[in-house]
Amino acid sequence: MLSFPDIVGTLGVAFVLSAFFGLQAGRFDPQGWGYLCLNLGGASAILVSLLFHFNFASFLIELAWIGISLFGIARRLLTRRRPSAPRQRRSP
């Protein structure tokens, strides 16, 4: 049976791989909330599992993954979309 850290880490891997696959399959926008949150949640879960079974290189990559995800989220929050031009109705 898997231990708690292994379950959390495995869920984290599933989140990160789902985000990557979804992006490659064209289902995610790289600046979209789903992609950003899956990456942040996945990397965070993997980091939690590493607190129980430490590996320095893995710890560094997860810290970087979290930092980049937070950067993307902050950028998304701070970037304001320009108002789009009003849509014109097409005649049938």
PDB file of N, CA, C and O in Angstrom:
ATOM      1  N   MET A   1       0.838  -1.188   0.000  1.00  0.00           N
ATOM      2  CA  MET A   1       0.000   0.000   0.000  1.00  0.00           C
ATOM      3  C   MET A   1       0.881   1.250   0.000  1.00  0.00           C
ATOM      4  O   MET A   1       1.919   1.295   0.661  1.00  0.00           O
ATOM      5  N   LEU A   2       0.453   2.245  -0.743  1.00  0.00           N
ATOM      6  CA  LEU A   2       1.225   3.480  -0.826  1.00  0.00           C
ATOM      7  C   LEU A   2       1.085   4.294   0.458  1.00  0.00           C
ATOM      8  O   LEU A   2       0.026   4.328   1.085  1.00  0.00           O
ATOM      9  N   SER A   3       2.174   4.940   0.827  1.00  0.00           N
ATOM     10  CA  SER A   3       2.154   5.821   1.995  1.00  0.00           C
ATOM     11  C   SER A   3       1.522   7.160   1.602  1.00  0.00           C
ATOM     12  O   SER A   3       1.344   7.448   0.419  1.00  0.00           O
ATOM     13  N   PHE A   4       1.188   7.966   2.601  1.00  0.00           N
ATOM     14  CA  PHE A   4       0.603   9.284   2.351  1.00  0.00           C
ATOM     15  C   PHE A   4       1.481  10.134   1.429  1.00  0.00           C
ATOM     16  O   PHE A   4       0.965  10.694   0.462  1.00  0.00           O
ATOM     17  N   PRO A   5       2.793  10.254   1.691  1.00  0.00           N
ATOM     18  CA  PRO A   5       3.632  11.062   0.787  1.00  0.00           C
ATOM     19  C   PRO A   5       3.642  10.526  -0.645  1.00  0.00           C
ATOM     20  O   PRO A   5       3.695  11.301  -1.600  1.00  0.00           O
ATOM     21  N   ASP A   6       3.592   9.200  -0.793  1.00  0.00           N
ATOM     22  CA  ASP A   6       3.571   8.621  -2.138  1.00  0.00           C
ATOM     23  C   ASP A   6       2.263   8.935  -2.861  1.00  0.00           C
ATOM     24  O   ASP A   6       2.265   9.197  -4.064  1.00  0.00           O
ATOM     25  N   ILE A   7       1.154   8.909  -2.135  1.00  0.00           N
ATOM     26  CA  ILE A   7      -0.143   9.234  -2.736  1.00  0.00           C
ATOM     27  C   ILE A   7      -0.168  10.696  -3.169  1.00  0.00           C
ATOM     28  O   ILE A   7      -0.586  11.013  -4.283  1.00  0.00           O
ATOM     29  N   VAL A   8       0.281  11.583  -2.286  1.00  0.00           N
ATOM     30  CA  VAL A   8       0.304  13.014  -2.606  1.00  0.00           C
ATOM     31  C   VAL A   8       1.221  13.271  -3.802  1.00  0.00           C
ATOM     32  O   VAL A   8       0.852  14.007  -4.717  1.00  0.00           O
ATOM     33  N   GLY A   9       2.403  12.676  -3.800  1.00  0.00           N
ATOM     34  CA  GLY A   9       3.342  12.854  -4.908  1.00  0.00           C
ATOM     35  C   GLY A   9       2.800  12.320  -6.221  1.00  0.00           C
ATOM     36  O   GLY A   9       2.990  12.933  -7.272  1.00  0.00           O
ATOM     37  N   THR A  10       2.123  11.173  -6.166  1.00  0.00           N
ATOM     38  CA  THR A  10       1.546  10.581  -7.367  1.00  0.00           C
ATOM     39  C   THR A  10       0.435  11.463  -7.929  1.00  0.00           C
ATOM     40  O   THR A  10       0.328  11.633  -9.144  1.00  0.00           O
ATOM     41  N   LEU A  11      -0.384  12.020  -7.053  1.00  0.00           N
ATOM     42  CA  LEU A  11      -1.413  12.959  -7.516  1.00  0.00           C
ATOM     43  C   LEU A  11      -0.769  14.189  -8.158  1.00  0.00           C
ATOM     44  O   LEU A  11      -1.257  14.699  -9.167  1.00  0.00           O
ATOM     45  N   GLY A  12       0.326  14.658  -7.567  1.00  0.00           N
ATOM     46  CA  GLY A  12       1.042  15.794  -8.142  1.00  0.00           C
ATOM     47  C   GLY A  12       1.562  15.496  -9.534  1.00  0.00           C
ATOM     48  O   GLY A  12       1.455  16.324 -10.438  1.00  0.00           O
ATOM     49  N   VAL A  13       2.124  14.311  -9.702  1.00  0.00           N
ATOM     50  CA  VAL A  13       2.612  13.902 -11.026  1.00  0.00           C
ATOM     51  C   VAL A  13       1.449  13.852 -12.017  1.00  0.00           C
ATOM     52  O   VAL A  13       1.581  14.297 -13.157  1.00  0.00           O
ATOM     53  N   ALA A  14       0.312  13.310 -11.579  1.00  0.00           N
ATOM     54  CA  ALA A  14      -0.864  13.242 -12.453  1.00  0.00           C
ATOM     55  C   ALA A  14      -1.318  14.643 -12.872  1.00  0.00           C
ATOM     56  O   ALA A  14      -1.695  14.853 -14.024  1.00  0.00           O
ATOM     57  N   PHE A  15      -1.283  15.599 -11.943  1.00  0.00           N
ATOM     58  CA  PHE A  15      -1.674  16.974 -12.268  1.00  0.00           C
ATOM     59  C   PHE A  15      -0.732  17.585 -13.301  1.00  0.00           C
ATOM     60  O   PHE A  15      -1.179  18.157 -14.295  1.00  0.00           O
ATOM     61  N   VAL A  16       0.568  17.462 -13.063  1.00  0.00           N
ATOM     62  CA  VAL A  16       1.551  18.067 -13.970  1.00  0.00           C
ATOM     63  C   VAL A  16       1.478  17.418 -15.356  1.00  0.00           C
ATOM     64  O   VAL A  16       1.521  18.113 -16.372  1.00  0.00           O
ATOM     65  N   LEU A  17       1.370  16.104 -15.395  1.00  0.00           N
ATOM     66  CA  LEU A  17       1.288  15.425 -16.688  1.00  0.00           C
ATOM     67  C   LEU A  17      -0.020  15.734 -17.403  1.00  0.00           C
ATOM     68  O   LEU A  17      -0.041  15.845 -18.629  1.00  0.00           O
ATOM     69  N   SER A  18      -1.109  15.875 -16.657  1.00  0.00           N
ATOM     70  CA  SER A  18      -2.389  16.256 -17.268  1.00  0.00           C
ATOM     71  C   SER A  18      -2.295  17.643 -17.894  1.00  0.00           C
ATOM     72  O   SER A  18      -2.801  17.872 -18.993  1.00  0.00           O
ATOM     73  N   ALA A  19      -1.649  18.559 -17.192  1.00  0.00           N
ATOM     74  CA  ALA A  19      -1.476  19.911 -17.729  1.00  0.00           C
ATOM     75  C   ALA A  19      -0.642  19.875 -19.007  1.00  0.00           C
ATOM     76  O   ALA A  19      -0.990  20.520 -19.996  1.00  0.00           O
ATOM     77  N   PHE A  20       0.445  19.132 -18.987  1.00  0.00           N
ATOM     78  CA  PHE A  20       1.327  19.059 -20.155  1.00  0.00           C
ATOM     79  C   PHE A  20       0.616  18.391 -21.327  1.00  0.00           C
ATOM     80  O   PHE A  20       0.682  18.877 -22.455  1.00  0.00           O
ATOM     81  N   PHE A  21      -0.061  17.278 -21.059  1.00  0.00           N
ATOM     82  CA  PHE A  21      -0.785  16.597 -22.125  1.00  0.00           C
ATOM     83  C   PHE A  21      -1.897  17.488 -22.679  1.00  0.00           C
ATOM     84  O   PHE A  21      -2.076  17.585 -23.893  1.00  0.00           O
ATOM     85  N   GLY A  22      -2.635  18.130 -21.789  1.00  0.00           N
ATOM     86  CA  GLY A  22      -3.708  19.016 -22.229  1.00  0.00           C
ATOM     87  C   GLY A  22      -3.200  20.151 -23.100  1.00  0.00           C
ATOM     88  O   GLY A  22      -3.854  20.544 -24.067  1.00  0.00           O
ATOM     89  N   LEU A  23      -2.037  20.674 -22.755  1.00  0.00           N
ATOM     90  CA  LEU A  23      -1.436  21.737 -23.561  1.00  0.00           C
ATOM     91  C   LEU A  23      -1.049  21.204 -24.937  1.00  0.00           C
ATOM     92  O   LEU A  23      -1.340  21.837 -25.952  1.00  0.00           O
ATOM     93  N   GLN A  24      -0.397  20.047 -24.976  1.00  0.00           N
ATOM     94  CA  GLN A  24       0.035  19.465 -26.245  1.00  0.00           C
ATOM     95  C   GLN A  24      -1.145  19.054 -27.112  1.00  0.00           C
ATOM     96  O   GLN A  24      -1.060  19.091 -28.340  1.00  0.00           O
ATOM     97  N   ALA A  25      -2.251  18.661 -26.475  1.00  0.00           N
ATOM     98  CA  ALA A  25      -3.444  18.242 -27.212  1.00  0.00           C
ATOM     99  C   ALA A  25      -4.301  19.432 -27.643  1.00  0.00           C
ATOM    100  O   ALA A  25      -5.324  19.254 -28.305  1.00  0.00           O
ATOM    101  N   GLY A  26      -3.887  20.637 -27.271  1.00  0.00           N
ATOM    102  CA  GLY A  26      -4.633  21.822 -27.651  1.00  0.00           C
ATOM    103  C   GLY A  26      -5.856  22.087 -26.793  1.00  0.00           C
ATOM    104  O   GLY A  26      -6.724  22.869 -27.179  1.00  0.00           O
ATOM    105  N   ARG A  27      -5.936  21.451 -25.645  1.00  0.00           N
ATOM    106  CA  ARG A  27      -7.090  21.630 -24.761  1.00  0.00           C
ATOM    107  C   ARG A  27      -6.881  22.718 -23.716  1.00  0.00           C
ATOM    108  O   ARG A  27      -7.839  23.170 -23.088  1.00  0.00           O
ATOM    109  N   PHE A  28      -5.637  23.139 -23.527  1.00  0.00           N
ATOM    110  CA  PHE A  28      -5.334  24.168 -22.539  1.00  0.00           C
ATOM    111  C   PHE A  28      -4.667  25.358 -23.198  1.00  0.00           C
ATOM    112  O   PHE A  28      -3.871  25.218 -24.127  1.00  0.00           O
ATOM    113  N   ASP A  29      -5.008  26.520 -22.698  1.00  0.00           N
ATOM    114  CA  ASP A  29      -4.323  27.757 -23.050  1.00  0.00           C
ATOM    115  C   ASP A  29      -3.160  27.886 -22.068  1.00  0.00           C
ATOM    116  O   ASP A  29      -3.382  27.765 -20.863  1.00  0.00           O
ATOM    117  N   PRO A  30      -1.932  28.127 -22.527  1.00  0.00           N
ATOM    118  CA  PRO A  30      -0.804  28.208 -21.595  1.00  0.00           C
ATOM    119  C   PRO A  30      -0.927  29.333 -20.574  1.00  0.00           C
ATOM    120  O   PRO A  30      -0.248  29.300 -19.547  1.00  0.00           O
ATOM    121  N   GLN A  31      -1.772  30.324 -20.825  1.00  0.00           N
ATOM    122  CA  GLN A  31      -2.020  31.372 -19.833  1.00  0.00           C
ATOM    123  C   GLN A  31      -3.361  31.181 -19.131  1.00  0.00           C
ATOM    124  O   GLN A  31      -3.801  32.044 -18.371  1.00  0.00           O
ATOM    125  N   GLY A  32      -4.004  30.051 -19.387  1.00  0.00           N
ATOM    126  CA  GLY A  32      -5.317  29.790 -18.799  1.00  0.00           C
ATOM    127  C   GLY A  32      -5.223  29.312 -17.356  1.00  0.00           C
ATOM    128  O   GLY A  32      -4.210  28.760 -16.927  1.00  0.00           O
ATOM    129  N   TRP A  33      -6.310  29.540 -16.621  1.00  0.00           N
ATOM    130  CA  TRP A  33      -6.334  29.168 -15.204  1.00  0.00           C
ATOM    131  C   TRP A  33      -6.144  27.670 -14.991  1.00  0.00           C
ATOM    132  O   TRP A  33      -5.450  27.267 -14.058  1.00  0.00           O
ATOM    133  N   GLY A  34      -6.744  26.845 -15.833  1.00  0.00           N
ATOM    134  CA  GLY A  34      -6.626  25.398 -15.665  1.00  0.00           C
ATOM    135  C   GLY A  34      -5.186  24.927 -15.749  1.00  0.00           C
ATOM    136  O   GLY A  34      -4.717  24.164 -14.904  1.00  0.00           O
ATOM    137  N   TYR A  35      -4.494  25.388 -16.772  1.00  0.00           N
ATOM    138  CA  TYR A  35      -3.098  25.004 -16.969  1.00  0.00           C
ATOM    139  C   TYR A  35      -2.220  25.495 -15.824  1.00  0.00           C
ATOM    140  O   TYR A  35      -1.411  24.742 -15.283  1.00  0.00           O
ATOM    141  N   LEU A  36      -2.386  26.765 -15.462  1.00  0.00           N
ATOM    142  CA  LEU A  36      -1.562  27.349 -14.401  1.00  0.00           C
ATOM    143  C   LEU A  36      -1.809  26.670 -13.054  1.00  0.00           C
ATOM    144  O   LEU A  36      -0.866  26.374 -12.321  1.00  0.00           O
ATOM    145  N   CYS A  37      -3.067  26.430 -12.736  1.00  0.00           N
ATOM    146  CA  CYS A  37      -3.396  25.830 -11.433  1.00  0.00           C
ATOM    147  C   CYS A  37      -2.995  24.357 -11.351  1.00  0.00           C
ATOM    148  O   CYS A  37      -2.554  23.893 -10.299  1.00  0.00           O
ATOM    149  N   LEU A  38      -3.146  23.622 -12.451  1.00  0.00           N
ATOM    150  CA  LEU A  38      -2.691  22.227 -12.442  1.00  0.00           C
ATOM    151  C   LEU A  38      -1.185  22.150 -12.227  1.00  0.00           C
ATOM    152  O   LEU A  38      -0.706  21.300 -11.476  1.00  0.00           O
ATOM    153  N   ASN A  39      -0.443  23.027 -12.879  1.00  0.00           N
ATOM    154  CA  ASN A  39       1.008  23.035 -12.691  1.00  0.00           C
ATOM    155  C   ASN A  39       1.390  23.408 -11.265  1.00  0.00           C
ATOM    156  O   ASN A  39       2.246  22.760 -10.662  1.00  0.00           O
ATOM    157  N   LEU A  40       0.762  24.445 -10.724  1.00  0.00           N
ATOM    158  CA  LEU A  40       1.060  24.867  -9.355  1.00  0.00           C
ATOM    159  C   LEU A  40       0.670  23.787  -8.352  1.00  0.00           C
ATOM    160  O   LEU A  40       1.449  23.459  -7.458  1.00  0.00           O
ATOM    161  N   GLY A  41      -0.511  23.245  -8.494  1.00  0.00           N
ATOM    162  CA  GLY A  41      -0.968  22.198  -7.576  1.00  0.00           C
ATOM    163  C   GLY A  41      -0.125  20.939  -7.672  1.00  0.00           C
ATOM    164  O   GLY A  41       0.208  20.328  -6.656  1.00  0.00           O
ATOM    165  N   GLY A  42       0.218  20.555  -8.889  1.00  0.00           N
ATOM    166  CA  GLY A  42       1.033  19.362  -9.077  1.00  0.00           C
ATOM    167  C   GLY A  42       2.421  19.507  -8.495  1.00  0.00           C
ATOM    168  O   GLY A  42       2.899  18.623  -7.784  1.00  0.00           O
ATOM    169  N   ALA A  43       3.069  20.618  -8.793  1.00  0.00           N
ATOM    170  CA  ALA A  43       4.420  20.847  -8.268  1.00  0.00           C
ATOM    171  C   ALA A  43       4.400  20.954  -6.748  1.00  0.00           C
ATOM    172  O   ALA A  43       5.316  20.478  -6.078  1.00  0.00           O
ATOM    173  N   SER A  44       3.365  21.574  -6.206  1.00  0.00           N
ATOM    174  CA  SER A  44       3.253  21.695  -4.746  1.00  0.00           C
ATOM    175  C   SER A  44       3.072  20.330  -4.093  1.00  0.00           C
ATOM    176  O   SER A  44       3.673  20.050  -3.055  1.00  0.00           O
ATOM    177  N   ALA A  45       2.250  19.485  -4.696  1.00  0.00           N
ATOM    178  CA  ALA A  45       2.035  18.146  -4.146  1.00  0.00           C
ATOM    179  C   ALA A  45       3.320  17.316  -4.210  1.00  0.00           C
ATOM    180  O   ALA A  45       3.642  16.595  -3.265  1.00  0.00           O
ATOM    181  N   ILE A  46       4.040  17.416  -5.304  1.00  0.00           N
ATOM    182  CA  ILE A  46       5.312  16.696  -5.416  1.00  0.00           C
ATOM    183  C   ILE A  46       6.290  17.209  -4.368  1.00  0.00           C
ATOM    184  O   ILE A  46       7.013  16.424  -3.754  1.00  0.00           O
ATOM    185  N   LEU A  47       6.315  18.520  -4.161  1.00  0.00           N
ATOM    186  CA  LEU A  47       7.196  19.106  -3.147  1.00  0.00           C
ATOM    187  C   LEU A  47       6.848  18.585  -1.754  1.00  0.00           C
ATOM    188  O   LEU A  47       7.743  18.297  -0.960  1.00  0.00           O
ATOM    189  N   VAL A  48       5.566  18.464  -1.454  1.00  0.00           N
ATOM    190  CA  VAL A  48       5.152  17.911  -0.152  1.00  0.00           C
ATOM    191  C   VAL A  48       5.684  16.494   0.002  1.00  0.00           C
ATOM    192  O   VAL A  48       6.191  16.134   1.065  1.00  0.00           O
ATOM    193  N   SER A  49       5.574  15.690  -1.043  1.00  0.00           N
ATOM    194  CA  SER A  49       6.072  14.315  -0.952  1.00  0.00           C
ATOM    195  C   SER A  49       7.583  14.284  -0.758  1.00  0.00           C
ATOM    196  O   SER A  49       8.114  13.378  -0.115  1.00  0.00           O
ATOM    197  N   LEU A  50       8.274  15.279  -1.315  1.00  0.00           N
ATOM    198  CA  LEU A  50       9.734  15.334  -1.165  1.00  0.00           C
ATOM    199  C   LEU A  50      10.160  15.704   0.253  1.00  0.00           C
ATOM    200  O   LEU A  50      11.294  15.429   0.648  1.00  0.00           O
ATOM    201  N   LEU A  51       9.282  16.312   1.008  1.00  0.00           N
ATOM    202  CA  LEU A  51       9.609  16.619   2.401  1.00  0.00           C
ATOM    203  C   LEU A  51       9.755  15.342   3.227  1.00  0.00           C
ATOM    204  O   LEU A  51      10.419  15.340   4.263  1.00  0.00           O
ATOM    205  N   PHE A  52       9.134  14.259   2.764  1.00  0.00           N
ATOM    206  CA  PHE A  52       9.215  12.976   3.452  1.00  0.00           C
ATOM    207  C   PHE A  52      10.335  12.102   2.901  1.00  0.00           C
ATOM    208  O   PHE A  52      10.973  11.360   3.649  1.00  0.00           O
ATOM    209  N   HIS A  53      10.575  12.188   1.599  1.00  0.00           N
ATOM    210  CA  HIS A  53      11.625  11.413   0.924  1.00  0.00           C
ATOM    211  C   HIS A  53      12.460  12.404   0.110  1.00  0.00           C
ATOM    212  O   HIS A  53      12.258  12.554  -1.095  1.00  0.00           O
ATOM    213  N   PHE A  54      13.387  13.071   0.772  1.00  0.00           N
ATOM    214  CA  PHE A  54      14.088  14.208   0.171  1.00  0.00           C
ATOM    215  C   PHE A  54      15.060  13.799  -0.922  1.00  0.00           C
ATOM    216  O   PHE A  54      15.789  12.815  -0.802  1.00  0.00           O
ATOM    217  N   ASN A  55      15.046  14.584  -1.988  1.00  0.00           N
ATOM    218  CA  ASN A  55      15.994  14.478  -3.085  1.00  0.00           C
ATOM    219  C   ASN A  55      16.264  15.912  -3.535  1.00  0.00           C
ATOM    220  O   ASN A  55      15.353  16.596  -4.003  1.00  0.00           O
ATOM    221  N   PHE A  56      17.498  16.368  -3.398  1.00  0.00           N
ATOM    222  CA  PHE A  56      17.811  17.780  -3.623  1.00  0.00           C
ATOM    223  C   PHE A  56      17.492  18.240  -5.040  1.00  0.00           C
ATOM    224  O   PHE A  56      16.902  19.305  -5.222  1.00  0.00           O
ATOM    225  N   ALA A  57      17.868  17.463  -6.037  1.00  0.00           N
ATOM    226  CA  ALA A  57      17.619  17.870  -7.428  1.00  0.00           C
ATOM    227  C   ALA A  57      16.119  17.982  -7.701  1.00  0.00           C
ATOM    228  O   ALA A  57      15.675  18.935  -8.341  1.00  0.00           O
ATOM    229  N   SER A  58      15.354  17.032  -7.229  1.00  0.00           N
ATOM    230  CA  SER A  58      13.900  17.083  -7.407  1.00  0.00           C
ATOM    231  C   SER A  58      13.296  18.258  -6.651  1.00  0.00           C
ATOM    232  O   SER A  58      12.366  18.903  -7.135  1.00  0.00           O
ATOM    233  N   PHE A  59      13.824  18.532  -5.469  1.00  0.00           N
ATOM    234  CA  PHE A  59      13.375  19.668  -4.673  1.00  0.00           C
ATOM    235  C   PHE A  59      13.584  20.971  -5.448  1.00  0.00           C
ATOM    236  O   PHE A  59      12.700  21.827  -5.474  1.00  0.00           O
ATOM    237  N   LEU A  60      14.750  21.120  -6.077  1.00  0.00           N
ATOM    238  CA  LEU A  60      15.039  22.334  -6.850  1.00  0.00           C
ATOM    239  C   LEU A  60      14.103  22.498  -8.040  1.00  0.00           C
ATOM    240  O   LEU A  60      13.603  23.594  -8.293  1.00  0.00           O
ATOM    241  N   ILE A  61      13.865  21.410  -8.773  1.00  0.00           N
ATOM    242  CA  ILE A  61      13.002  21.525  -9.952  1.00  0.00           C
ATOM    243  C   ILE A  61      11.576  21.867  -9.545  1.00  0.00           C
ATOM    244  O   ILE A  61      10.900  22.625 -10.240  1.00  0.00           O
ATOM    245  N   GLU A  62      11.113  21.318  -8.428  1.00  0.00           N
ATOM    246  CA  GLU A  62       9.753  21.624  -7.978  1.00  0.00           C
ATOM    247  C   GLU A  62       9.644  23.056  -7.480  1.00  0.00           C
ATOM    248  O   GLU A  62       8.628  23.710  -7.713  1.00  0.00           O
ATOM    249  N   LEU A  63      10.672  23.557  -6.798  1.00  0.00           N
ATOM    250  CA  LEU A  63      10.669  24.968  -6.393  1.00  0.00           C
ATOM    251  C   LEU A  63      10.612  25.877  -7.618  1.00  0.00           C
ATOM    252  O   LEU A  63       9.872  26.860  -7.635  1.00  0.00           O
ATOM    253  N   ALA A  64      11.395  25.544  -8.638  1.00  0.00           N
ATOM    254  CA  ALA A  64      11.381  26.328  -9.873  1.00  0.00           C
ATOM    255  C   ALA A  64      10.008  26.253 -10.541  1.00  0.00           C
ATOM    256  O   ALA A  64       9.495  27.265 -11.017  1.00  0.00           O
ATOM    257  N   TRP A  65       9.416  25.068 -10.578  1.00  0.00           N
ATOM    258  CA  TRP A  65       8.108  24.865 -11.205  1.00  0.00           C
ATOM    259  C   TRP A  65       7.045  25.701 -10.489  1.00  0.00           C
ATOM    260  O   TRP A  65       6.197  26.324 -11.126  1.00  0.00           O
ATOM    261  N   ILE A  66       7.107  25.703  -9.153  1.00  0.00           N
ATOM    262  CA  ILE A  66       6.169  26.501  -8.358  1.00  0.00           C
ATOM    263  C   ILE A  66       6.393  27.990  -8.623  1.00  0.00           C
ATOM    264  O   ILE A  66       5.435  28.737  -8.821  1.00  0.00           O
ATOM    265  N   GLY A  67       7.653  28.418  -8.627  1.00  0.00           N
ATOM    266  CA  GLY A  67       7.960  29.824  -8.875  1.00  0.00           C
ATOM    267  C   GLY A  67       7.479  30.293 -10.236  1.00  0.00           C
ATOM    268  O   GLY A  67       6.910  31.378 -10.358  1.00  0.00           O
ATOM    269  N   ILE A  68       7.705  29.485 -11.251  1.00  0.00           N
ATOM    270  CA  ILE A  68       7.275  29.844 -12.604  1.00  0.00           C
ATOM    271  C   ILE A  68       5.752  29.856 -12.695  1.00  0.00           C
ATOM    272  O   ILE A  68       5.172  30.720 -13.352  1.00  0.00           O
ATOM    273  N   SER A  69       5.111  28.899 -12.037  1.00  0.00           N
ATOM    274  CA  SER A  69       3.643  28.872 -12.024  1.00  0.00           C
ATOM    275  C   SER A  69       3.080  30.109 -11.333  1.00  0.00           C
ATOM    276  O   SER A  69       2.119  30.709 -11.814  1.00  0.00           O
ATOM    277  N   LEU A  70       3.676  30.489 -10.210  1.00  0.00           N
ATOM    278  CA  LEU A  70       3.228  31.691  -9.500  1.00  0.00           C
ATOM    279  C   LEU A  70       3.456  32.944 -10.344  1.00  0.00           C
ATOM    280  O   LEU A  70       2.637  33.862 -10.331  1.00  0.00           O
ATOM    281  N   PHE A  71       4.565  32.980 -11.076  1.00  0.00           N
ATOM    282  CA  PHE A  71       4.829  34.087 -11.990  1.00  0.00           C
ATOM    283  C   PHE A  71       3.726  34.172 -13.047  1.00  0.00           C
ATOM    284  O   PHE A  71       3.214  35.254 -13.335  1.00  0.00           O
ATOM    285  N   GLY A  72       3.367  33.026 -13.617  1.00  0.00           N
ATOM    286  CA  GLY A  72       2.307  32.997 -14.628  1.00  0.00           C
ATOM    287  C   GLY A  72       0.967  33.450 -14.067  1.00  0.00           C
ATOM    288  O   GLY A  72       0.225  34.177 -14.727  1.00  0.00           O
ATOM    289  N   ILE A  73       0.660  33.017 -12.848  1.00  0.00           N
ATOM    290  CA  ILE A  73      -0.595  33.424 -12.211  1.00  0.00           C
ATOM    291  C   ILE A  73      -0.581  34.926 -11.929  1.00  0.00           C
ATOM    292  O   ILE A  73      -1.568  35.616 -12.186  1.00  0.00           O
ATOM    293  N   ALA A  74       0.532  35.432 -11.401  1.00  0.00           N
ATOM    294  CA  ALA A  74       0.635  36.867 -11.119  1.00  0.00           C
ATOM    295  C   ALA A  74       0.516  37.675 -12.405  1.00  0.00           C
ATOM    296  O   ALA A  74      -0.158  38.705 -12.443  1.00  0.00           O
ATOM    297  N   ARG A  75       1.164  37.209 -13.436  1.00  0.00           N
ATOM    298  CA  ARG A  75       1.101  37.898 -14.728  1.00  0.00           C
ATOM    299  C   ARG A  75      -0.332  37.919 -15.247  1.00  0.00           C
ATOM    300  O   ARG A  75      -0.807  38.923 -15.778  1.00  0.00           O
ATOM    301  N   ARG A  76      -0.998  36.797 -15.080  1.00  0.00           N
ATOM    302  CA  ARG A  76      -2.399  36.707 -15.523  1.00  0.00           C
ATOM    303  C   ARG A  76      -3.282  37.674 -14.734  1.00  0.00           C
ATOM    304  O   ARG A  76      -4.160  38.327 -15.298  1.00  0.00           O
ATOM    305  N   LEU A  77      -3.043  37.759 -13.436  1.00  0.00           N
ATOM    306  CA  LEU A  77      -3.841  38.647 -12.590  1.00  0.00           C
ATOM    307  C   LEU A  77      -3.563  40.123 -12.869  1.00  0.00           C
ATOM    308  O   LEU A  77      -4.466  40.956 -12.798  1.00  0.00           O
ATOM    309  N   LEU A  78      -2.311  40.439 -13.186  1.00  0.00           N
ATOM    310  CA  LEU A  78      -1.925  41.837 -13.369  1.00  0.00           C
ATOM    311  C   LEU A  78      -2.127  42.360 -14.784  1.00  0.00           C
ATOM    312  O   LEU A  78      -2.211  43.569 -15.002  1.00  0.00           O
ATOM    313  N   THR A  79      -2.203  41.457 -15.728  1.00  0.00           N
ATOM    314  CA  THR A  79      -2.378  41.863 -17.119  1.00  0.00           C
ATOM    315  C   THR A  79      -3.857  42.097 -17.382  1.00  0.00           C
ATOM    316  O   THR A  79      -4.694  41.212 -17.206  1.00  0.00           O
ATOM    317  N   ARG A  80      -4.139  43.275 -17.793  1.00  0.00           N
ATOM    318  CA  ARG A  80      -5.531  43.597 -18.099  1.00  0.00           C
ATOM    319  C   ARG A  80      -5.738  43.442 -19.593  1.00  0.00           C
ATOM    320  O   ARG A  80      -4.929  43.884 -20.409  1.00  0.00           O
ATOM    321  N   ARG A  81      -6.822  42.816 -19.915  1.00  0.00           N
ATOM    322  CA  ARG A  81      -7.133  42.672 -21.338  1.00  0.00           C
ATOM    323  C   ARG A  81      -7.662  43.989 -21.876  1.00  0.00           C
ATOM    324  O   ARG A  81      -8.428  44.696 -21.222  1.00  0.00           O
ATOM    325  N   ARG A  82      -7.238  44.284 -23.057  1.00  0.00           N
ATOM    326  CA  ARG A  82      -7.748  45.485 -23.715  1.00  0.00           C
ATOM    327  C   ARG A  82      -9.184  45.212 -24.147  1.00  0.00           C
ATOM    328  O   ARG A  82      -9.507  44.112 -24.597  1.00  0.00           O
ATOM    329  N   PRO A  83     -10.028  46.202 -24.011  1.00  0.00           N
ATOM    330  CA  PRO A  83     -11.410  45.981 -24.474  1.00  0.00           C
ATOM    331  C   PRO A  83     -11.416  45.717 -25.973  1.00  0.00           C
ATOM    332  O   PRO A  83     -10.762  46.418 -26.745  1.00  0.00           O
ATOM    333  N   SER A  84     -12.150  44.716 -26.361  1.00  0.00           N
ATOM    334  CA  SER A  84     -12.205  44.394 -27.787  1.00  0.00           C
ATOM    335  C   SER A  84     -13.211  45.315 -28.474  1.00  0.00           C
ATOM    336  O   SER A  84     -14.119  45.866 -27.851  1.00  0.00           O
ATOM    337  N   ALA A  85     -13.014  45.454 -29.753  1.00  0.00           N
ATOM    338  CA  ALA A  85     -13.924  46.281 -30.539  1.00  0.00           C
ATOM    339  C   ALA A  85     -15.298  45.627 -30.544  1.00  0.00           C
ATOM    340  O   ALA A  85     -15.399  44.400 -30.512  1.00  0.00           O
ATOM    341  N   PRO A  86     -16.352  46.426 -30.583  1.00  0.00           N
ATOM    342  CA  PRO A  86     -17.693  45.834 -30.612  1.00  0.00           C
ATOM    343  C   PRO A  86     -17.852  44.956 -31.847  1.00  0.00           C
ATOM    344  O   PRO A  86     -17.391  45.290 -32.939  1.00  0.00           O
ATOM    345  N   ARG A  87     -18.510  43.837 -31.642  1.00  0.00           N
ATOM    346  CA  ARG A  87     -18.730  42.919 -32.766  1.00  0.00           C
ATOM    347  C   ARG A  87     -19.819  43.465 -33.681  1.00  0.00           C
ATOM    348  O   ARG A  87     -20.828  44.009 -33.233  1.00  0.00           O
ATOM    349  N   GLN A  88     -19.583  43.302 -34.960  1.00  0.00           N
ATOM    350  CA  GLN A  88     -20.587  43.719 -35.929  1.00  0.00           C
ATOM    351  C   GLN A  88     -21.407  42.507 -36.306  1.00  0.00           C
ATOM    352  O   GLN A  88     -20.883  41.407 -36.486  1.00  0.00           O
ATOM    353  N   ARG A  89     -22.689  42.727 -36.420  1.00  0.00           N
ATOM    354  CA  ARG A  89     -23.569  41.624 -36.805  1.00  0.00           C
ATOM    355  C   ARG A  89     -23.449  41.391 -38.301  1.00  0.00           C
ATOM    356  O   ARG A  89     -23.428  42.326 -39.101  1.00  0.00           O
ATOM    357  N   ARG A  90     -23.373  40.141 -38.643  1.00  0.00           N
ATOM    358  CA  ARG A  90     -23.368  39.787 -40.064  1.00  0.00           C
ATOM    359  C   ARG A  90     -24.807  39.644 -40.538  1.00  0.00           C
ATOM    360  O   ARG A  90     -25.669  39.143 -39.815  1.00  0.00           O
ATOM    361  N   SER A  91     -25.045  40.084 -41.739  1.00  0.00           N
ATOM    362  CA  SER A  91     -26.380  39.858 -42.279  1.00  0.00           C
ATOM    363  C   SER A  91     -26.409  38.476 -42.914  1.00  0.00           C
ATOM    364  O   SER A  91     -25.433  38.051 -43.532  1.00  0.00           O
ATOM    365  N   PRO A  92     -27.530  37.774 -42.761  1.00  0.00           N
ATOM    366  CA  PRO A  92     -27.620  36.397 -43.293  1.00  0.00           C
ATOM    367  C   PRO A  92     -27.587  36.295 -44.762  1.00  0.00           C
ATOM    368  O   PRO A  92     -27.656  35.193 -45.306  1.00  0.00           O
TER     369      PRO A  92
END
